[in-house]
Each structure stands twice: as structure tokens, then as C-alpha cells.
Amino acid sequence: MPEKCLVIGLGQIGMGYDLKLDPANAVYTHARAFSLHPAFELLGAVDPSPTQRLLFERHYGQPAYADIKSALKAGAASVVVIASPTEKHSEILHAVLHSKPKAILCEKPLSYNLSEARKMVEDCESAGVKLFVNYMRRADPGAIEVKNRIESAAISAPIKGSAWYSKGFLHNGSHFFNLLEFWLGEFVKAKVLDAGRLWDNKDSEPDVQVEFERGKVVFQAAWEEAYSHYTIELLSRSGRLRYDQGGEHIAWQPAQADPNFSGYNVLQTTPEVIPSGLDRYQWNVVDQLAASLSGAHTTLCTGRQALTTLSATYQIIKSEK
């Protein structure tokens, strides 16, 4: 029997990104992913905007409510998605915990307040509710393949790298910080190279060198108002990995003997393309959530893992001062 899902928040990630796109080619939102996946039934949504509620009802044929209380009274959801502004995450999570869902999928970051985020995680654990945070790249087949290659030493440690991000270290930079934790292991320490500016007057954009268990990566902030640029380059003694356009293109160049000069090694000229599934990134998340609810292994970011990411990123931002 499908798990019933309620989506709270009908902004871009909740509903907007793929509303006018072909479902065969793009699954970018919670509403579309849960409406399509056979393991789930999209029960309804919550949003304060009458316009967004009407759009949802017309597009998905399910009711949308102005407040959480009305939605929960109308029907019990076993899965709740929190896609509201970050400032509302804690309030909403604690409101839905009373209905005892099996799982909550929350947008990142959990909170702008570390203590508040810790309480969210602990309260879900105490209630026996699975909490996942939507760092969706961890569910992408391409990113999982990279992790497998690093763990098998096909991409050997130690690793050196660079990562470009924009739109704030907590908001967007944390996507790539969390992904690099997934690949390179636990955060060890960091050194801020340049404090940078504040994005939207609240989210720092530092340039920072971060050490993980398997290597070091320098994060640098680009200019979101000019263009979006999200890319990672990792160098290993065994080759070079490029993770471009936010992960839409992943390429591996192994080291090989130079065909012209004896005793020298070079990177293979034609990269191996590692297939990415980011055109259906939210489907990948929902598919892994379904696996988790059935007792199978998942690479989704748990609330506890997201708290580790948040703690590390706050430590970095605090060290700027």
C-alpha cells in the first residue's frame, strides 16, 4: 500500500522548478517526485499563498491547505516534506511530529541556529521518526559511483581539490560540503583564506581550505548575481575527477603512461563519462526514501549527518570573526 505524503511549502523545490517541464525529462520537485513514484501517494500540500495552492490543485488534483493543522486534520500522512523557508523548519517539524509520521524529509539547512537544529534531530530520534535532509546529490547514481571508486581506491587518497559555490556557504555551499563529506569522510579542520561577503545579508561566502579524512579541498565563492557556477575538481595520484554544472556532467581521467615520453605519466586524453541522474534528482531521493522505509540501505543524508555538516560549516563561519 503506498505511503501517503504531504508537501509543506510550494516554492521552487516544493513545486515550481519542473511545473512547466516534461515529466519524462525532469523531476526536480517534491510534488512531482511523490506524485510519480509508485511507493507513494501525494495526499496534498500546504502553503500560505492562495495562488500556489490553486496551482497545485489544478496541476496535481489534490487539495492544498493554508495551514498545517487543517492538512493534518484532513488526513494522516506517513511522510511529510518540509520545503518551507529555513526560518520555519523547526516550528513546522515540531507541529507535524505530533501526527507521528514514519519519516520527515526536510530541506537544507535544517536551521540557521545550531541548537535549534540539534533539538530537531534529537526530537525526531526520541519520537522514532526518520529524519532525512534533502542533500539530493547523495542519492544520485553518479555521485554514488564516485564514492564507490574512492572507497575502493580506484580514485586513490590523498586527494586535493577545489570547489566553486555561490549563494551562501550555508545555503548552497553546504550542498558541496556535504557531498565531499560523503566522498572524502569526516571534516577534520578548516582555514579561512578570505572572509568574503554576506549573501542576502545573512549567509557568509568565505573562501576556505577544508581538510577531510581523505584529502583537502579549497572552497571558493563565485557571484550568483552574475551566473550560477557549481563545480568540483579532485586530483588523485590515480587521475582527475571533474564534477561540473552542479553534477550534471561527471568525468574521470585516469593517469596513464605518456605515449611519447618514456618515464612520464599523463591524464588520459578522452575522459570517461560517469552517468549522472540529476535530471531526475528528486526522483532519486524519493526512490531511496522508499527503500529506507522498506528496511533497505540508503545513502540519503540523515538528520544526524546533516547536523554534522551544519556544525562544521558554522565552525568555519565562526572562525572568520
Residue pairs with C-beta under 8 A, 6 or more apart in sequence:
2 38
2 39
2 40
2 41
3 39
3 40
3 41
3 78
3 79
3 102
3 290
3 293
4 40
4 41
4 43
4 75
4 76
4 77
4 78
4 79
5 34
5 40
5 41
5 42
5 43
5 77
5 78
5 79
5 80
5 81
6 43
6 44
6 45
6 46
6 71
6 72
6 77
6 79
6 80
6 81
6 96
7 14
7 15
7 30
7 31
7 34
7 42
7 44
7 45
7 46
7 81
7 83
8 14
8 45
8 46
8 47
8 68
8 71
8 80
8 81
8 82
8 83
8 84
8 92
8 96
9 46
9 47
9 81
9 82
9 83
9 84
9 85
9 107
10 16
10 31
10 45
10 46
10 47
10 49
10 52
10 53
10 55
10 56
10 64
10 83
11 52
11 83
11 84
12 29
13 28
13 29
13 30
13 83
13 107
13 134
13 282
14 29
14 30
14 31
14 45
14 47
14 81
14 83
15 29
15 30
15 31
15 32
15 45
15 52
15 55
15 56
15 59
16 29
17 26
17 28
17 29
18 26
18 27
18 28
18 29
18 32
19 29
19 55
19 59
21 28
23 32
23 36
25 279
26 279
26 280
27 33
27 36
27 279
27 280
27 281
27 282
27 283
28 281
28 282
29 282
30 81
30 83
30 105
30 282
30 286
31 42
31 45
31 56
31 59
31 60
32 282
33 282
33 283
33 285
33 286
34 40
34 41
34 42
34 79
34 81
34 286
35 42
35 60
36 283
37 283
37 286
37 287
37 290
39 286
39 287
39 290
39 293
40 79
40 286
40 290
42 60
42 62
43 62
43 75
43 77
44 62
44 63
44 64
44 65
44 71
44 74
44 75
45 53
45 56
45 60
45 62
45 63
45 64
45 65
45 71
46 64
46 65
46 66
46 67
46 68
46 71
47 53
47 56
47 64
47 66
48 66
48 67
50 66
52 64
53 64
53 65
53 66
54 64
56 62
56 64
57 63
57 64
63 74
65 71
65 74
68 92
68 95
68 96
69 95
71 77
72 96
72 99
76 99
77 99
77 101
78 101
78 102
78 103
79 101
79 102
79 103
79 104
79 105
79 289
79 293
80 96
80 99
80 101
80 103
80 104
80 105
81 104
81 105
81 106
82 89
82 92
82 93
82 96
82 104
82 105
82 106
82 107
83 107
84 92
84 107
86 107
86 109
86 111
86 112
87 112
89 106
89 107
89 110
89 111
89 120
90 111
90 113
90 116
90 117
90 119
90 120
93 104
93 106
93 120
93 123
93 124
94 120
94 123
96 104
97 104
97 123
97 124
97 127
97 129
100 127
100 129
101 129
102 129
102 130
102 293
103 129
103 130
103 131
103 132
103 289
103 292
103 293
104 124
104 129
104 130
104 131
104 132
105 132
105 133
105 134
105 285
105 289
106 120
106 131
106 132
106 133
106 134
106 303
107 133
107 134
108 133
108 134
108 135
108 171
108 174
108 175
108 178
108 306
109 117
109 133
109 170
109 171
109 174
109 306
109 309
109 310
109 313
110 116
110 117
110 120
110 121
110 133
110 303
110 306
110 307
110 310
111 117
111 120
111 310
112 170
112 202
114 310
114 311
114 314
117 306
117 307
117 310
118 307
120 131
120 303
121 131
121 303
121 304
121 306
121 307
124 130
124 131
124 303
125 131
125 303
125 304
130 292
130 293
130 302
131 302
131 303
132 289
132 292
132 300
132 301
132 302
132 303
133 301
133 302
133 303
133 305
133 306
134 285
134 301
135 174
135 175
135 178
135 179
135 301
135 306
135 309
136 281
136 282
136 284
136 285
137 143
137 175
137 178
137 179
137 182
137 247
137 278
137 281
138 144
138 178
138 179
138 182
138 299
138 300
138 301
139 281
139 284
139 285
139 287
139 288
139 298
139 299
139 300
140 247
140 276
140 277
140 278
140 281
140 284
141 275
141 276
141 277
141 284
142 247
142 250
142 274
142 275
142 276
142 277
142 278
143 179
143 182
143 183
143 247
143 250
143 276
144 299
145 250
145 274
145 275
146 155
146 183
146 241
146 243
146 250
146 274
147 182
147 183
147 299
149 155
149 252
150 157
150 159
150 183
150 184
150 214
153 238
154 238
155 234
155 236
155 238
155 239
155 241
155 252
156 236
156 237
156 238
157 184
157 214
157 215
157 236
158 214
158 215
158 216
158 236
159 184
159 214
159 215
159 216
159 217
159 234
159 235
159 236
160 215
160 216
160 217
160 234
160 235
161 180
161 215
161 216
161 217
161 218
161 232
161 233
161 234
161 235
162 217
162 218
162 219
162 220
162 232
162 233
163 176
163 180
163 217
163 218
163 219
163 220
163 231
163 232
163 233
164 219
164 220
164 221
164 222
164 229
164 230
164 231
164 232
165 172
165 173
165 175
165 176
165 205
165 219
165 220
165 221
165 222
165 230
166 172
166 199
166 205
166 221
166 222
166 223
166 224
166 228
166 229
166 230
167 199
167 203
167 224
167 228
168 199
168 200
168 202
168 203
168 204
168 205
169 177
169 203
169 204
169 205
169 206
169 208
169 219
169 221
169 313
169 316
169 317
170 203
170 204
170 310
170 313
170 314
170 317
171 199
171 203
172 224
172 230
173 205
173 219
173 221
173 313
174 309
174 310
174 313
175 230
176 219
176 230
176 232
177 187
177 210
177 219
177 309
177 312
177 313
178 301
178 305
178 306
178 309
179 232
179 247
180 210
180 212
180 217
180 232
181 187
181 212
181 305
181 308
181 309
181 312
182 299
182 301
183 214
183 234
184 212
184 213
184 214
184 215
184 217
185 212
185 213
185 214
186 212
186 213
186 308
187 210
187 211
187 212
187 308
187 312
188 211
188 212
188 213
189 210
189 211
190 208
190 209
190 210
190 211
190 312
190 315
190 316
190 319
191 208
191 209
192 206
192 207
192 208
192 316
192 319
192 320
193 206
193 207
193 208
193 209
193 218
194 206
194 207
195 204
195 206
195 320
196 204
196 205
196 206
196 207
196 221
197 204
197 205
197 221
198 204
198 205
199 205
199 224
204 317
204 320
205 221
206 219
206 221
206 316
206 317
206 320
207 218
207 219
207 220
207 221
208 218
208 219
208 316
209 216
209 217
209 218
209 219
210 216
210 217
210 218
210 219
210 316
215 234
217 232
217 234
222 229
228 246
230 245
230 246
230 247
231 242
231 243
231 244
231 245
231 246
232 241
232 242
232 243
233 240
233 241
233 242
233 243
234 240
234 241
234 243
237 255
238 254
238 255
239 252
239 253
239 254
239 255
239 267
239 268
240 252
240 253
240 267
241 250
241 251
241 252
241 253
242 249
242 250
242 251
242 252
242 253
242 271
243 249
243 250
244 250
244 251
246 278
247 276
247 278
248 276
248 278
248 279
249 273
249 276
250 273
250 274
250 275
250 276
251 271
251 272
251 273
251 274
252 271
252 272
252 274
253 267
253 268
253 271
253 272
254 267
254 268
254 272
255 265
255 266
255 267
255 268
256 265
256 266
256 267
256 268
257 264
257 265
257 266
258 264
258 265
258 266
277 283
277 284
285 300
288 298
288 299
288 300
289 298
289 300
291 297
291 298
292 298
292 300
301 309
